[in-house]
């Protein structure tokens, strides 16, 4: 599918974006692109229970935590705990660090369905929710909160490879091409109308990290154009072809094994 999104002038930008992500390149680069494009991001939402840990996060089940908690801003002293996330060397940029350095509130959420979570996020009056690599399904109440709806950045050529780990299956199935898709979020997983899509080749010998980086870079710019077009009312929406759809689950340990008979 060709990308038919029109770019609008900077003066027309302005949808308030509530961004959902996690510590991954596929969250960090899209958030960075939105900020660099001058699109007003009102807050970042991340999940609890992720490593690396954050200041004040104890080892408790989600049921024992508050529904959500705001991370301290840079320079805030909270005992001897670290103020910023400890960055894994595999990540060149952290969405949490980007947000805090930009002066954005960062919310660590343990219970998305809690009334307190909805009430807190609703105070930002977002025009659009943008999701990139957030590992939990958003409840309907949050999806219907913004006036422009909610979009997800998915690293596959939807409707192919719906599900949580599409890049793994690109390698597992030996595909020579994949892509990134911006689509509207609905109750069905990865099934909403497509806003924009771009193809990415998968050359022989490419590493997982490099393909993820290419998808993140391409997807970041695709998301910016999608947000601008939706704000301008010029976005086009394409229903997904269910006859061509496929779903792949999170890989099991057996999925990492390649039978000797499959080798040439």
Secondary structure by P-SEA (a helix, b strand, c coil): ccccbbbbcccccccccbbbbcccaaaaaaaaaaaaacccccbbbbbcccccccccccccccccccccccccccccccccccccccccccccccaaaaaaaabbbbbbccccccaaaaaaaacccccbbbbcccccccccccccccccbbbbbbcccccccccccaaaaaaaacccccbbbbbbbccccccccccbbbbbbbcccccaaaaaaaaaaaaaaaaaaaaaaaaaccbbbbccccccbbbbcccccccccccccccc
